[in-house]
Amino acid sequence: MKEIKFRLWDKDNKKMLYGNDLQGRVFFGNDGVGTIGTSFILMQYTGLKDKNGEMIYQGDIVDFENGYSDEIIEDKGCFRLINERYMDDLSHGVVIGNKFENPELISKNN
């Protein structure tokens, strides 16, 4: 069974929040998951890990051995890389940051 986890980017404090820090900031309802207020960006764990066992979340930047890096996005209920590479490729990549804390890491190939 896929592990369901979330994290939040706090736009006001420029800080990533995980685990217990999400309490009071995330709600689960009949229409899905959302945040309390507009100062947070919600990201879901993809259920996948990189080649070092690091959990991959939406917004993460994954680096591949060929010097290519790309951002993980959610599209129509599926997680994928922005440039349409297949998710199977992620097992060969390494999470090197995320688009909020490390936007400079996204490759010029995007």
Secondary structure, 3 states (H helix, E strand, C coil): CCCCCEEEEECCCCEEECHHHHCCCEEEECCEEEECCCCEEEEEEEEEECCCCCEEECCEEEECCCCCEEEEEEECCEEEECCCCCHHHHHHCEEEEECCCCHHHCCCCC
